[in-house]
Amino acid sequence: MTWLLPDTLWHDGALRTGLAWRAGVVSLSSSGQRLSGTLLPGLVDAHAHTQLIDVTALRGLSGVWDLGGNPAVVAGQALRWAGPFLIAPGGYPSDRSWAPAGSCREVLSVTDAEAAVAEVAAAGATLVKVTAHAGGPVLPAATLAALVDAAHTLRLPVVVHAEGPGTVAAAYEAGADLLAHTPWTSSLDDGLVRACAGRMTWISTLDIHGYGEETPARGTAIGNLRRFAEYGGTVRYGTDLGNGPLPPGINAREIRALLAAGLTPADVVAAMTDNDWAAPAWVPAGLDLDPGRFPESLAAAGPIVGT
């Protein structure tokens, strides 16, 4: 492959000129094939359910993280995947019609927690997904902590679906690494937000609360995320693809919500980037960093063509 010389290239958190790209390497170069527009690292949606969508139809994304599904199906469809939801007996989402067969694994005890994580790891998962849903049976604190400990022993990050009173605190106290959603059911205590920002990553999923319409849940989530980001918390772009009428690719509405939470366009690109140039994104008209135009500009990204 020859060096590509785009009009602009995203590097070190900003648009740069005079840089070239080839096979995942960025370098100064004055020779190569000219490419109009902007070249970006691969853009990733960190919350999807590939059993519920057509992965081949996704636009602009180099890949997704699958956060809950049957390992026999989702393996190979996502950049990273968690395998089944690890749940309390009868817990969420085993009671939901959309949950495919094999996508949930009940955890019966502290002892069973280690076995459950071992099964997930043996299947090839690179994440562990646990649910803490106050609307039904929930895992006891000791079992949740045992799941996190077992995952960390195997160097697997733990993502928690935390929904309802006390669930974010439970995830934090158990030592979980990520929240699958920005909390939306209530405005969180400021001390808890600050504590979460110190060591957790929150995946955004703001657009599922109204799909572009203003709703109380959307406003609550944006407010929680704004404070989390102000305290230095790490945010990842994720949309919960498969959950309702979400665009099959980069979601400009999600990006607008992230900007409403106080993130800058550079922050959004960082939240979408997996530091992987293997499948770079290309914005043919060039990336527009004006906040008013940025969401639609970035949503126009696609694979490199004509090279």
PyMOL commands that set and color helices and strands:
alter all, ss='L'
color gray80, all
select helices_A, chain A and resi 50-52+55-57+71-74+110-122+141-153+167-174+190-199+216-230+252-260+265-272+294-299
alter helices_A, ss='H'
color red, helices_A
select strands_A, chain A and resi 4-11+14-16+19-22+25-28+33-40+44-48+63-66+80-81+85-87+104-106+128-133+158-163+178-179+201-203+234-236+281-283
alter strands_A, ss='S'
color yellow, strands_A
deselect
rebuild
show_as cartoon
